[in-house]
Amino acid sequence: MIKNLPEADIPFPGLKGWILQGEDHQIVFFDIEPIGKVSEHAHGAQWGMVIEGEIELTVGGVTNTYKDGDCYAIPHQVVH
């Protein structure tokens, strides 16, 4: 069902995403390959949950590892 959604245009190799768009929000379901480091960037607020696997994420200079079932939040315009 998720992969039937429109695919996101993501500029990082090894990342795929499918978009569920509302009037005032957007949900993107990501499939991330072990690709190394993604360039730092910032944008609107973001919330995420790891469904399977793990991710090391640096938000505002603080690095944490998130695993199955963990959630994270990235505030608006904070570099990550």
C-alpha positions in Angstrom: 0.0 0.0 0.0 2.8 2.5 0.9 4.7 1.9 -2.3 1.6 2.7 -4.3 1.8 6.3 -3.0 3.7 8.9 -5.1 7.5 8.6 -4.8 9.4 11.5 -3.3 12.2 13.3 -5.2 15.0 12.7 -2.7 18.5 14.1 -3.5 20.4 11.5 -1.4 21.5 8.2 -2.9 20.2 5.2 -1.0 17.0 6.9 0.2 13.6 6.3 -1.2 10.4 7.8 0.1 6.6 7.7 -0.6 4.5 10.7 0.1 1.1 11.0 1.8 0.1 14.7 1.4 -2.6 16.6 3.3 -3.7 20.2 3.1 -1.4 21.3 6.0 0.9 18.3 6.5 3.0 15.7 4.7 3.9 12.1 5.7 6.9 10.5 4.0 7.6 6.8 4.5 11.3 6.3 4.0 13.3 3.2 3.0 17.0 4.0 3.8 19.9 1.8 2.7 23.1 1.8 4.8 24.6 4.7 2.9 26.9 6.4 5.3 26.4 10.1 5.9 23.7 12.4 4.6 24.7 16.0 4.2 23.6 18.4 7.0 20.4 20.3 6.1 17.5 22.0 7.7 13.8 22.5 6.9 10.4 22.5 8.6 9.7 20.5 11.7 10.0 16.8 11.4 8.9 13.8 13.5 9.9 10.2 12.7 9.7 6.6 13.9 12.0 3.8 13.2 9.9 0.8 12.0 12.8 -1.6 11.4 16.6 -1.3 11.8 18.4 1.6 13.3 19.6 5.1 12.4 22.3 7.4 13.9 20.9 10.9 13.8 22.6 14.2 14.7 20.1 17.0 15.5 21.4 20.4 16.6 24.9 18.9 17.2 23.6 16.0 19.5 23.9 12.5 18.1 21.6 9.6 19.1 21.0 6.1 17.8 17.3 5.2 17.2 16.2 1.6 16.9 12.9 -0.3 16.2 10.0 1.6 17.7 12.0 4.7 18.7 10.7 8.1 17.8 12.6 11.3 17.1 11.7 15.0 16.6 13.6 17.6 14.7 12.5 21.2 15.4 11.8 23.7 12.6 15.0 24.9 10.9 17.4 22.9 13.2 20.4 21.4 11.3 20.4 17.7 11.2 
